[in-house]
Amino acid sequence: MRWIDLFADLEGQAVGLAAQDLRAEIAERTRIEAGRLTLAARLGGALGCEIEVRCAGAGTLRGRLGRVGAGWLLLDEVGGTEALVPAASVLAVSGLGRWSSVPPAATVELGLRSALRRIVRDRAPVRAVLIDGAVVAGTVDRVGVDFMEIAEHPLDLPRRTTAVTGVRVVPFGGVGVVRRW
């Protein structure tokens, strides 16, 4: 073997090892970045897409992912219903594709309490499906740190004292989904 051939072979091996090291480093960095993803970031890549969400108590919901916040997502269901889903009730999500994206900071800062307070301001009647499958129908009157208070009444009647049949306090941990009526 000639010296030139020997050096050419050694240079070829060095280039191959460098390329192999680079591929290994890229794979490791990809695993590290994936390990830092939150559910909100994973969902953020599917904003505007049709997805399927399996929720405790509520079963499978299908629709367009409208917004994502800290601990919640808003799904525009087939049929025009809006479903506010606490992240704690999400059992599985399909239809996300490969992409992730961090939602805008202003959206992420809005927690479940903020989303529920919006419903209180709108005075919109809701159907809250609890994680055990029970349904509480009425108007959200108050939102605390870790609970919401629903004045129960028939959804076809406006929230009036005469229509209210009871008031139910629901801890956030017990909520599967809240749908506007």
C-alpha positions as CSV (number, residue, x, y, z in Angstrom):
1,M,0.0,0.0,0.0
2,R,1.3,3.4,-0.8
3,W,1.5,6.3,1.6
4,I,-1.0,8.3,-0.4
5,D,-3.5,5.5,-0.3
6,L,-3.0,5.0,3.4
7,F,-3.6,8.8,4.1
8,A,-6.6,8.9,1.8
9,D,-8.1,5.9,3.7
10,L,-7.4,7.5,7.1
11,E,-9.0,10.8,5.9
12,G,-12.0,8.9,4.6
13,Q,-12.4,7.2,8.0
14,A,-12.1,10.5,9.8
15,V,-14.8,12.1,7.7
16,G,-17.1,9.1,8.2
17,L,-16.5,9.3,12.0
18,A,-17.2,13.0,12.1
19,A,-20.5,12.6,10.2
20,Q,-21.5,9.7,12.5
21,D,-20.7,12.0,15.6
22,L,-22.8,14.8,14.1
23,R,-25.7,12.5,13.5
24,A,-25.5,11.2,17.1
25,E,-25.3,14.7,18.4
26,I,-28.3,15.8,16.4
27,A,-30.3,12.8,17.6
28,E,-29.4,13.5,21.2
29,R,-30.4,17.2,21.0
30,T,-33.7,16.2,19.3
31,R,-34.4,13.8,22.2
32,I,-33.5,16.6,24.8
33,E,-35.8,19.1,23.0
34,A,-38.7,16.6,22.8
35,G,-38.3,16.0,26.5
36,R,-38.9,19.7,27.2
37,L,-42.2,19.8,25.3
38,T,-45.4,20.5,27.2
39,L,-48.9,19.4,26.2
40,A,-49.7,23.0,25.3
41,A,-46.7,23.1,23.0
42,R,-47.5,19.8,21.4
43,L,-51.1,21.0,20.8
44,G,-49.9,24.4,19.6
45,G,-48.7,22.7,16.4
46,A,-52.2,21.6,15.6
47,L,-54.1,24.9,16.0
48,G,-56.8,25.1,13.4
49,C,-56.6,21.4,12.7
50,E,-59.3,18.7,13.2
51,I,-58.3,16.5,16.2
52,E,-59.8,13.9,18.5
53,V,-59.6,14.3,22.3
54,R,-60.4,11.5,24.7
55,C,-61.6,13.0,28.0
56,A,-62.3,11.5,31.4
57,G,-66.1,11.3,31.8
58,A,-66.9,12.9,28.5
59,G,-65.6,10.3,26.1
60,T,-64.2,11.2,22.7
61,L,-64.6,14.8,21.4
62,R,-63.9,15.7,17.8
63,G,-63.4,19.1,16.3
64,R,-61.1,21.9,15.3
65,L,-58.5,23.0,17.9
66,G,-59.3,26.7,18.4
67,R,-57.0,27.7,21.3
68,V,-54.6,26.3,23.8
69,G,-53.8,27.8,27.2
70,A,-52.1,26.9,30.5
71,G,-54.0,23.8,31.5
72,W,-56.8,23.9,28.9
73,L,-57.8,23.7,25.3
74,L,-60.8,25.0,23.3
75,L,-62.3,22.7,20.8
76,D,-64.8,23.8,18.1
77,E,-66.8,20.6,18.0
78,V,-68.5,19.2,14.9
79,G,-72.0,20.7,15.1
80,G,-70.9,24.2,16.3
81,T,-70.5,23.6,20.1
82,E,-67.5,25.0,21.9
83,A,-65.9,22.6,24.4
84,L,-63.5,23.9,27.0
85,V,-61.4,21.0,28.1
86,P,-59.2,21.1,31.2
87,A,-55.8,19.5,30.4
88,A,-56.1,17.4,33.5
89,S,-59.1,15.5,32.0
90,V,-57.3,14.7,28.7
91,L,-56.6,11.0,28.4
92,A,-55.3,11.0,24.8
93,V,-55.2,13.2,21.7
94,S,-55.0,12.0,18.1
95,G,-54.6,13.9,14.8
96,L,-51.8,16.2,15.9
97,G,-49.3,15.5,13.2
98,R,-45.6,15.8,13.7
99,W,-45.3,19.5,14.5
100,S,-45.2,21.3,17.9
101,S,-45.4,25.0,18.5
102,V,-45.3,27.1,21.5
103,P,-48.6,29.1,21.6
104,P,-48.3,32.9,21.9
105,A,-47.2,33.9,25.4
106,A,-50.5,35.8,26.1
107,T,-52.5,32.7,25.4
108,V,-50.3,30.4,27.5
109,E,-50.6,32.8,30.5
110,L,-54.4,32.4,30.5
111,G,-55.2,29.5,32.8
112,L,-58.4,27.6,33.1
113,R,-59.7,30.1,35.6
114,S,-59.3,32.9,33.0
115,A,-61.2,30.8,30.4
116,L,-64.0,30.0,32.9
117,R,-64.2,33.7,34.0
118,R,-64.9,34.6,30.4
119,I,-67.9,32.2,30.5
120,V,-69.1,33.9,33.7
121,R,-68.9,37.4,32.0
122,D,-70.9,36.1,29.0
123,R,-73.5,34.5,31.3
124,A,-73.7,31.7,28.7
125,P,-75.5,28.5,29.9
126,V,-73.2,25.5,30.0
127,R,-73.3,21.7,30.4
128,A,-70.3,20.6,32.5
129,V,-69.5,16.9,32.1
130,L,-67.7,15.7,35.2
131,I,-65.0,13.1,35.1
132,D,-67.4,10.4,36.4
133,G,-69.8,11.2,33.5
134,A,-72.4,13.1,35.5
135,V,-73.7,16.3,33.8
136,V,-74.3,19.7,35.6
137,A,-76.3,22.1,33.5
138,G,-76.8,25.8,34.3
139,T,-74.9,29.1,34.4
140,V,-71.4,29.5,35.9
141,D,-71.9,32.1,38.6
142,R,-68.5,32.2,40.2
143,V,-64.9,30.9,39.6
144,G,-62.6,30.4,42.6
145,V,-58.9,29.4,42.7
146,D,-59.7,25.7,42.2
147,F,-63.5,25.5,41.7
148,M,-66.4,26.8,39.8
149,E,-69.9,27.3,41.1
150,I,-72.8,26.5,38.8
151,A,-76.4,27.7,39.3
152,E,-78.4,24.7,38.0
153,H,-81.4,25.5,35.9
154,P,-83.0,24.2,32.7
155,L,-80.9,25.4,29.8
156,D,-83.9,26.5,27.8
157,L,-84.7,29.1,30.5
158,P,-82.5,32.1,31.4
159,R,-80.8,32.1,34.7
160,R,-83.4,33.7,37.0
161,T,-83.8,33.0,40.7
162,T,-87.1,31.3,40.0
163,A,-85.5,28.9,37.5
164,V,-82.5,27.9,39.7
165,T,-83.0,24.5,41.2
166,G,-79.7,24.4,43.1
167,V,-76.1,25.5,43.2
168,R,-73.3,23.1,42.7
169,V,-69.6,23.7,43.5
170,V,-67.4,21.7,41.1
171,P,-63.6,21.5,41.8
172,F,-61.5,21.9,38.7
173,G,-60.1,18.4,39.2
174,G,-63.6,17.0,38.7
175,V,-64.3,18.7,35.4
176,G,-64.1,16.6,32.2
177,V,-65.4,19.3,29.7
178,V,-67.5,22.4,29.8
179,R,-69.7,23.0,26.8
180,R,-71.5,26.3,26.0
181,W,-75.2,25.6,25.4
